[in-house]
Amino acid sequence: MTMTPETVAAPDAPGPSGAPADTVEDAPAFAARQATRGEKFREDAAVWARRAGARISVVAAVIQVTGWVVIAVAIVLWIAALTLGWQEAFVAAIVATVLALLCVGFLFGRTAYDVDLDLTRTRVVVGERAVGALKLANRTSRALLPSEIVLPVGSGRGVFQVPRLQAGEEHEELFAIPTTHRAVLSVGPVSVLRGDPLGLFERTHDRRQAVDLFVHPRTLPLEGLSLGLMRDLEGLPDQHLARDDVSFHALRDYQPGDDLRHVHWKSTARTGTLMVREYEQTRRSHFVVALSTHPGEYRDADELETAISVTGSVGLRALRDSRSLDVRTSEGKIRAETGRRFLDSLSALETTKPRDGGIVALAGILAAHSPDAAVAVLICGSTVDAGQIRLACSRVPFGVRTIAVIADSRLESPALRRVGDADVVALGHLDQLPNALRKVLS
């Protein structure tokens, strides 16, 4: 609505009672314009249209494809019988109408189940089965007729037949969800299904919220491999001095609060003044994993899954070694505070748009956001050529131990080579990763 300014009296002008205007309560500077009759009508019509649309969508969700066909045939038959006077069409129209009305009667009835959905594990690895139980109880004082229970799982669904339950009776259904692909599946919500025998109409009532099932990628423990350990011990010094570290810098006079374990006794005896050691701080092992999710850099979906599994295996190894882990994809940084959070993020990972860039652009982002990294692992697919690998490795900051892993489904055994200061590993499947990294680190 538009706002129009209201007339305000001058400060010295007298008010209605003869008093100065500043003693009168100030009037609002703006007043709302009254809506016209046409505007009110349009607003009311929009409200009613939304309500009607909601009701129509509820009714339309009840009618199945077969039901729409029967309704359309009945309408056509009624039109033909009334306009053309066909007795056969009139009889067929009555039959179709009565059939539809009889099927509508199956939608009514009590469905007040107390439903409990229990998944034994909400996180599984690809190939494992997620086992759960569905418990239904009749907490009412009357018997409930037989019905069907629908349990959506991702894009599919499972249907369970529930027998007639007396008051206070319970029924339990066990189920297993096979997992063949990495994903985050929404299990539920559990719905009570009522419908007719012909499948014309179907009515559902949600009884429980959905549960997320995380299907983690397959990973390997990489036992005996610890990337970045040498950098922790030798380190690269910075400009900050510390009282306790690995890299010795100089001697200085003792100050109150210094640890007596760092006193240099030979210098103290020679100078007659208490001297202590001073150290340079070494960099903490910062582990960075860069995974390209550019769809054009992978020959097929298996290569992408191998790359994600490699990312998970290397990242979990870094977390077990108490490294500071930073994982980035073409879409952005993913959460990796804990192993569970890290694998959950990988379960939901999808390919990005080509304009987000591939491994070369990702290496540039890595250099900008993690210049103090100790170890960088670049992971991509087999369609990336040697020139792109060389360019990506050159963008990594100087002094960072760089390893590039290429997922190539055509390889039967891993291939190793050097590109500048970086080690490049090409492997066909995840099982080749431990031996390949062991050769790189040897």
Backbone torsions as a table, in degrees:
resi	resn	phi	psi	omega
1	MET	NA	148.3	177.3
2	THR	-85.9	148.1	-178.6
3	MET	-111.1	134.9	180.0
4	THR	-115.4	137.5	-179.4
5	PRO	-68.7	144.1	-179.9
6	GLU	-101.1	147.9	-178.5
7	THR	-67.0	132.5	-179.2
8	VAL	-117.9	133.5	-178.3
9	ALA	-68.9	151.4	177.1
10	ALA	-67.0	155.5	-175.0
11	PRO	-59.6	-36.3	-176.1
12	ASP	-95.8	-2.1	-178.0
13	ALA	-73.0	141.9	179.9
14	PRO	-70.4	148.9	178.3
15	GLY	-82.1	-176.1	-178.1
16	PRO	-60.3	-29.6	-177.6
17	SER	-96.9	9.7	179.8
18	GLY	90.5	-10.1	178.9
19	ALA	-77.3	156.9	177.1
20	PRO	-59.4	153.8	-175.5
21	ALA	-66.9	-25.4	-177.3
22	ASP	-73.9	-9.6	175.2
23	THR	-90.9	-8.1	178.4
24	VAL	-92.0	141.4	-179.4
25	GLU	-59.5	130.5	-177.0
26	ASP	-62.9	135.7	176.2
27	ALA	-81.9	152.7	178.1
28	PRO	-61.7	142.8	-177.7
29	ALA	-70.8	-27.8	-177.4
30	PHE	-132.7	145.2	176.8
31	ALA	-126.3	142.3	-178.4
32	ALA	-73.4	137.4	176.9
33	ARG	-75.2	136.9	179.1
34	GLN	-67.8	134.8	178.9
35	ALA	-69.4	142.6	178.2
36	THR	-77.4	167.7	-179.7
37	ARG	-63.5	-36.9	178.6
38	GLY	-65.7	-39.6	178.8
39	GLU	-66.5	-41.0	177.1
40	LYS	-62.7	-39.8	-179.9
41	PHE	-64.3	-42.3	179.5
42	ARG	-66.1	-39.3	178.0
43	GLU	-64.9	-44.4	177.7
44	ASP	-63.4	-40.7	179.3
45	ALA	-63.2	-37.6	178.7
46	ALA	-65.9	-39.4	178.5
47	VAL	-63.7	-47.4	179.3
48	TRP	-64.1	-35.9	178.8
49	ALA	-65.0	-40.7	178.0
50	ARG	-64.8	-41.9	178.4
51	ARG	-64.4	-42.8	179.1
52	ALA	-64.9	-39.9	178.0
53	GLY	-62.1	-39.6	177.7
54	ALA	-63.6	-42.8	178.9
55	ARG	-65.3	-42.0	-179.3
56	ILE	-64.5	-39.8	179.2
57	SER	-64.4	-35.5	177.3
58	VAL	-65.0	-44.0	179.7
59	VAL	-66.9	-42.2	-178.6
60	ALA	-64.5	-32.1	179.0
61	ALA	-68.0	-22.9	-179.7
62	VAL	-77.1	-33.1	-175.8
63	ILE	-82.1	126.2	177.9
64	GLN	-88.3	176.2	-178.1
65	VAL	-60.3	-43.2	178.9
66	THR	-63.3	-36.8	177.8
67	GLY	-64.3	-41.5	177.1
68	TRP	-62.0	-37.7	179.1
69	VAL	-64.9	-44.4	179.7
70	VAL	-63.6	-42.5	179.5
71	ILE	-63.8	-43.3	179.0
72	ALA	-64.0	-41.6	178.4
73	VAL	-64.0	-40.9	178.7
74	ALA	-62.7	-41.3	178.8
75	ILE	-63.3	-44.9	179.8
76	VAL	-62.8	-40.6	-179.9
77	LEU	-66.7	-39.5	177.9
78	TRP	-64.2	-41.0	178.8
79	ILE	-64.5	-43.0	179.9
80	ALA	-66.6	-37.8	-178.9
81	ALA	-70.2	-38.9	-176.8
82	LEU	-80.4	-30.9	-178.3
83	THR	-90.5	-37.5	-177.0
84	LEU	-100.4	-13.6	178.6
85	GLY	73.0	27.5	-179.9
86	TRP	-80.1	123.4	178.4
87	GLN	-68.7	-38.4	179.9
88	GLU	-62.8	-42.9	178.0
89	ALA	-64.5	-35.3	179.2
90	PHE	-64.7	-45.3	179.0
91	VAL	-64.7	-43.2	179.7
92	ALA	-64.6	-36.3	178.6
93	ALA	-65.9	-40.7	178.2
94	ILE	-63.8	-43.4	-179.9
95	VAL	-61.8	-45.8	-179.4
96	ALA	-64.3	-39.0	-179.8
97	THR	-67.7	-45.5	179.5
98	VAL	-64.2	-38.6	179.0
99	LEU	-62.3	-43.5	179.3
100	ALA	-65.1	-40.5	-179.7
101	LEU	-66.8	-38.6	177.4
102	LEU	-64.3	-38.1	180.0
103	CYS	-69.8	-31.0	177.5
104	VAL	-62.5	-33.0	-179.0
105	GLY	-62.3	-24.1	179.2
106	PHE	-72.8	-13.1	-178.4
107	LEU	-77.5	-18.5	-175.3
108	PHE	-93.3	142.7	-179.6
109	GLY	150.8	166.1	-178.1
110	ARG	-83.4	133.1	178.1
111	THR	-133.0	37.4	-173.9
112	ALA	-84.0	66.7	175.5
113	TYR	-83.5	149.0	168.6
114	ASP	-97.1	108.1	-170.5
115	VAL	-104.9	136.9	176.8
116	ASP	-131.4	115.9	178.5
117	LEU	-101.2	122.9	-176.2
118	ASP	-128.4	114.0	173.3
119	LEU	-99.9	124.6	-179.4
120	THR	-63.0	-35.3	176.7
121	ARG	-139.3	132.4	176.6
122	THR	-96.0	2.2	178.2
123	ARG	-138.0	120.5	179.2
124	VAL	-132.8	166.1	176.7
125	VAL	-98.1	151.0	179.3
126	VAL	-51.1	129.8	-179.0
127	GLY	100.4	-20.0	177.9
128	GLU	-84.8	162.1	177.9
129	ARG	-102.3	135.7	174.3
130	ALA	-95.3	115.1	-175.9
131	VAL	-99.7	139.1	178.8
132	GLY	-149.3	176.3	-179.8
133	ALA	-136.3	143.5	178.7
134	LEU	-120.6	113.9	-177.4
135	LYS	-110.1	129.8	178.8
136	LEU	-122.9	137.9	-178.4
137	ALA	-136.2	141.7	176.1
138	ASN	-97.3	100.0	-178.7
139	ARG	-92.3	4.6	-179.6
140	THR	-87.2	178.8	-179.8
141	SER	-95.3	2.5	-179.3
142	ARG	-124.6	159.9	177.9
143	ALA	-74.4	147.6	177.5
144	LEU	-108.5	136.8	-178.4
145	LEU	-70.1	160.2	177.1
146	PRO	-59.4	145.7	-179.1
147	SER	-154.4	179.3	178.7
148	GLU	-114.7	142.5	176.8
149	ILE	-112.0	128.5	-179.1
150	VAL	-106.6	128.0	177.6
151	LEU	-119.5	99.7	177.1
152	PRO	-69.1	137.1	176.3
153	VAL	-132.9	101.9	-176.0
154	GLY	63.5	-126.8	178.2
155	SER	-88.3	-8.1	178.1
156	GLY	-104.4	-173.8	178.5
157	ARG	-158.5	153.2	175.0
158	GLY	-113.4	141.0	-178.0
159	VAL	-116.8	128.7	-179.5
160	PHE	-119.3	135.4	177.6
161	GLN	-88.5	122.3	-179.5
162	VAL	-105.9	123.7	179.9
163	PRO	-73.3	177.9	176.3
164	ARG	-64.4	129.0	-178.4
165	LEU	-113.4	125.2	174.7
166	GLN	-75.6	169.4	179.9
167	ALA	-59.9	126.9	-179.6
168	GLY	82.5	-1.6	-178.0
169	GLU	-84.5	151.2	-179.4
170	GLU	-123.2	156.5	178.1
171	HIS	-141.8	138.3	-177.4
172	GLU	-126.4	136.8	176.4
173	GLU	-123.5	128.2	175.6
174	LEU	-97.9	144.0	-179.5
175	PHE	-145.1	158.7	177.2
176	ALA	-132.5	132.6	-179.1
177	ILE	-105.9	109.8	176.6
178	PRO	-73.1	144.2	179.3
179	THR	-121.9	123.9	179.6
180	THR	-118.6	-15.2	-178.6
181	HIS	-136.1	148.9	173.8
182	ARG	-65.5	131.2	-177.1
183	ALA	-173.5	172.4	169.1
184	VAL	-117.2	106.1	-174.8
185	LEU	-96.0	136.7	175.3
186	SER	-93.6	112.3	-179.5
187	VAL	-98.1	110.3	-177.2
188	GLY	108.8	-173.0	-1.0
189	PRO	-74.4	149.9	178.7
190	VAL	-66.4	132.7	-177.9
191	SER	-125.6	139.6	173.5
192	VAL	-90.8	121.8	-173.4
193	LEU	-104.4	129.0	172.6
194	ARG	-126.1	132.9	-179.1
195	GLY	-157.8	175.3	-179.2
196	ASP	-93.8	162.7	-178.6
197	PRO	-63.8	-25.9	-178.2
198	LEU	-86.8	-8.3	179.0
199	GLY	75.2	27.3	178.6
200	LEU	-80.0	-38.0	-176.6
201	PHE	-132.0	153.1	-178.8
202	GLU	-151.5	130.0	-179.0
203	ARG	-126.1	134.0	-179.0
204	THR	-123.9	151.5	175.7
205	HIS	-131.6	117.7	178.4
206	ASP	-71.9	131.6	-176.8
207	ARG	-117.8	-8.9	-177.7
208	ARG	-157.5	144.0	179.7
209	GLN	-69.0	157.2	-179.1
210	ALA	-73.1	154.3	177.7
211	VAL	-120.6	133.9	179.6
212	ASP	-83.5	129.8	175.9
213	LEU	-110.3	115.4	-179.0
214	PHE	-92.3	119.2	175.3
215	VAL	-99.5	102.0	-175.3
216	HIS	-76.2	150.8	174.0
217	PRO	-68.8	157.6	177.7
218	ARG	-71.7	134.7	179.4
219	THR	-133.4	162.8	176.3
220	LEU	-118.8	146.9	-175.3
221	PRO	-71.9	-21.7	-178.7
222	LEU	54.5	52.1	-179.9
223	GLU	-65.4	139.5	177.6
224	GLY	82.5	-0.9	179.5
225	LEU	-112.8	129.9	-179.4
226	SER	-139.8	90.3	179.3
227	LEU	-68.3	137.2	175.0
228	GLY	90.4	0.7	-177.7
229	LEU	-66.9	-40.6	179.6
230	MET	-64.5	-36.1	179.5
231	ARG	-67.1	-31.7	177.4
232	ASP	-64.9	-38.5	-175.1
233	LEU	-80.6	-42.1	-176.8
234	GLU	-89.5	-43.6	172.0
235	GLY	63.6	162.7	169.7
236	LEU	-111.9	122.4	-175.8
237	PRO	-72.5	156.1	173.3
238	ASP	-120.9	-168.3	-174.1
239	GLN	-86.2	-1.4	-177.1
240	HIS	-95.5	131.1	179.8
241	LEU	-93.3	148.1	-177.4
242	ALA	-133.2	160.3	179.6
243	ARG	-85.0	-15.8	-176.0
244	ASP	-153.0	114.6	177.1
245	ASP	-163.0	-159.8	-176.3
246	VAL	-99.6	-39.7	-172.4
247	SER	-88.9	111.7	179.8
248	PHE	-72.5	138.6	-177.6
249	HIS	-115.2	-57.6	-176.0
250	ALA	-165.3	179.7	174.7
251	LEU	-108.3	148.7	177.3
252	ARG	-146.7	169.6	178.5
253	ASP	-67.7	149.3	178.6
254	TYR	-66.4	138.2	175.5
255	GLN	-123.6	146.6	179.8
256	PRO	-55.3	131.4	-178.9
257	GLY	103.9	-15.0	179.1
258	ASP	-68.0	147.4	179.3
259	ASP	-74.5	126.8	-179.2
260	LEU	-66.4	-16.5	177.9
261	ARG	-67.9	-19.6	-177.9
262	HIS	-97.6	10.0	177.2
263	VAL	-70.1	130.9	177.1
264	HIS	-93.2	100.3	-168.8
265	TRP	-71.5	-31.6	179.4
266	LYS	-65.4	-45.3	178.4
267	SER	-67.9	-34.9	178.0
268	THR	-63.3	-42.2	179.7
269	ALA	-68.4	-32.8	-177.4
270	ARG	-77.2	-38.0	-176.0
271	THR	-95.5	-19.8	-177.1
272	GLY	79.7	3.9	179.4
273	THR	-119.9	140.3	-178.1
274	LEU	-68.0	119.8	-177.3
275	MET	-116.2	142.5	178.6
276	VAL	-127.0	156.6	178.4
277	ARG	-79.3	146.0	175.3
278	GLU	-123.2	140.6	-171.4
279	TYR	-122.0	156.6	169.6
280	GLU	-93.9	141.0	177.5
281	GLN	-73.0	136.1	174.2
282	THR	-98.5	152.8	-179.2
283	ARG	-68.0	137.8	172.7
284	ARG	-71.4	146.9	-178.6
285	SER	-67.7	107.2	-179.9
286	HIS	-104.4	113.4	-173.4
287	PHE	-101.5	124.5	-177.1
288	VAL	-121.2	131.2	176.1
289	VAL	-120.2	124.3	179.6
290	ALA	-115.7	115.3	-178.0
291	LEU	-111.3	119.6	176.4
292	SER	-78.2	128.0	175.8
293	THR	-112.8	21.8	175.6
294	HIS	-69.5	121.8	-175.4
295	PRO	-64.7	-26.6	-178.5
296	GLY	-76.7	-8.4	-179.6
297	GLU	-93.8	4.6	179.6
298	TYR	-124.0	135.9	-178.3
299	ARG	-71.7	-34.9	178.7
300	ASP	-154.4	178.3	-177.7
301	ALA	-67.0	-29.3	-179.7
302	ASP	-64.7	-36.4	177.9
303	GLU	-64.3	-40.9	178.3
304	LEU	-62.9	-42.0	179.1
305	GLU	-65.7	-37.6	176.1
306	THR	-63.1	-42.6	179.0
307	ALA	-62.9	-40.5	179.2
308	ILE	-67.7	-38.5	177.3
309	SER	-65.6	-39.1	176.0
310	VAL	-62.6	-42.5	177.8
311	THR	-59.7	-45.1	178.7
312	GLY	-63.6	-41.5	-178.4
313	SER	-66.1	-46.3	-178.6
314	VAL	-67.6	-41.5	179.6
315	GLY	-64.5	-41.9	178.4
316	LEU	-65.1	-36.5	176.8
317	ARG	-62.8	-40.5	178.9
318	ALA	-65.6	-40.2	178.8
319	LEU	-66.4	-38.2	177.8
320	ARG	-65.4	-30.9	178.2
321	ASP	-86.1	10.3	178.7
322	SER	61.0	35.1	175.8
323	ARG	-81.9	156.4	171.2
324	SER	-82.8	108.9	-170.6
325	LEU	-100.4	132.6	176.2
326	ASP	-130.3	115.5	-177.1
327	VAL	-114.8	126.1	-179.7
328	ARG	-128.1	144.2	174.2
329	THR	-121.4	178.8	178.8
330	SER	-63.1	-22.8	-180.0
331	GLU	-86.8	-24.7	-179.8
332	GLY	148.8	-169.9	-178.9
333	LYS	-79.0	139.8	177.5
334	ILE	-111.9	155.8	-175.1
335	ARG	-75.8	132.3	-177.8
336	ALA	-146.3	40.8	179.0
337	GLU	-68.1	-37.9	178.2
338	THR	-131.2	166.6	178.9
339	GLY	-61.6	-40.5	-179.5
340	ARG	-65.7	-45.4	179.4
341	ARG	-62.6	-38.9	180.0
342	PHE	-63.2	-48.2	-179.7
343	LEU	-68.4	-34.2	175.6
344	ASP	-60.9	-41.1	178.9
345	SER	-65.8	-39.3	178.1
346	LEU	-67.9	-30.6	179.4
347	SER	-63.7	-34.7	-178.1
348	ALA	-92.1	4.2	-174.9
349	LEU	-71.6	136.5	177.7
350	GLU	-132.2	166.9	177.1
351	THR	-68.1	151.3	-178.4
352	THR	-102.9	176.1	178.4
353	LYS	-75.0	146.5	-178.3
354	PRO	-58.0	-29.8	-178.5
355	ARG	-69.2	-13.3	177.2
356	ASP	-74.1	-10.5	177.1
357	GLY	89.3	166.9	-178.9
358	GLY	-113.2	-143.2	-172.6
359	ILE	-69.3	-31.2	-179.6
360	VAL	-68.0	-47.9	177.6
361	ALA	-64.0	-36.0	-179.3
362	LEU	-67.4	-36.4	176.6
363	ALA	-64.7	-36.7	175.8
364	GLY	-65.3	-40.1	176.7
365	ILE	-64.4	-39.3	178.6
366	LEU	-61.4	-44.2	-179.5
367	ALA	-64.1	-34.0	-178.6
368	ALA	-75.5	-36.5	-174.4
369	HIS	-97.7	-20.7	-178.1
370	SER	-132.7	62.1	-178.2
371	PRO	-69.8	-19.6	-178.4
372	ASP	-99.8	21.3	-178.8
373	ALA	-65.6	147.4	176.4
374	ALA	-93.5	-41.3	-179.3
375	VAL	-133.6	134.5	177.3
376	ALA	-126.3	128.6	177.7
377	VAL	-116.1	117.8	178.7
378	LEU	-101.5	128.0	-174.7
379	ILE	-126.2	129.9	-179.1
380	CYS	-152.2	-173.7	-178.6
381	GLY	-99.6	-178.3	-171.9
382	SER	-81.0	-12.6	179.9
383	THR	-80.3	-5.6	175.9
384	VAL	-77.7	123.7	-176.6
385	ASP	-83.8	175.4	-175.9
386	ALA	-65.1	-34.7	178.7
387	GLY	-63.5	-40.4	178.0
388	GLN	-68.5	-38.1	176.5
389	ILE	-62.3	-43.3	-179.9
390	ARG	-63.8	-42.2	179.7
391	LEU	-66.3	-40.8	179.5
392	ALA	-64.0	-43.8	-179.8
393	CYS	-67.0	-32.3	179.3
394	SER	-69.9	-21.4	179.6
395	ARG	-80.8	-15.3	177.9
396	VAL	-69.2	137.4	-178.2
397	PRO	-54.7	148.3	-178.9
398	PHE	-63.8	138.9	178.5
399	GLY	92.3	-6.0	179.8
400	VAL	-88.1	128.5	176.7
401	ARG	-68.6	116.8	-173.1
402	THR	-114.3	130.8	175.1
403	ILE	-129.1	126.5	177.1
404	ALA	-107.3	129.3	179.7
405	VAL	-115.8	125.1	-179.5
406	ILE	-112.8	124.0	176.5
407	ALA	-87.7	114.2	-177.7
408	ASP	-129.8	106.6	-176.0
409	SER	-68.2	-10.3	-178.6
410	ARG	-84.7	-12.9	-174.5
411	LEU	-85.4	138.5	174.6
412	GLU	-94.9	-20.6	178.5
413	SER	-143.2	153.1	-177.2
414	PRO	-68.5	149.9	177.7
415	ALA	-121.0	133.9	-178.0
416	LEU	-118.7	141.8	174.2
417	ARG	-158.1	166.6	178.5
418	ARG	-108.8	135.6	174.1
419	VAL	-126.1	99.2	-174.7
420	GLY	66.5	-125.5	177.8
421	ASP	-93.9	4.3	-175.5
422	ALA	-102.6	148.2	172.5
423	ASP	-96.1	128.9	-178.6
424	VAL	-112.2	125.2	-178.8
425	VAL	-118.7	125.1	174.6
426	ALA	-113.3	127.9	-177.9
427	LEU	-138.6	153.4	-176.5
428	GLY	-89.7	-30.2	179.0
429	HIS	-152.2	171.2	-171.9
430	LEU	-64.4	-33.8	-176.3
431	ASP	-62.1	-18.8	-179.9
432	GLN	-83.7	-8.5	-174.3
433	LEU	-64.8	-47.5	-176.8
434	PRO	-58.4	-47.0	-179.5
435	ASN	-65.1	-37.9	-179.6
436	ALA	-65.3	-44.6	178.8
437	LEU	-67.7	-34.5	179.2
438	ARG	-63.3	-37.8	177.5
439	LYS	-69.8	-35.7	179.5
440	VAL	-66.4	-40.0	-175.4
441	LEU	-85.6	-9.1	-178.1
442	SER	-74.9	NA	NA
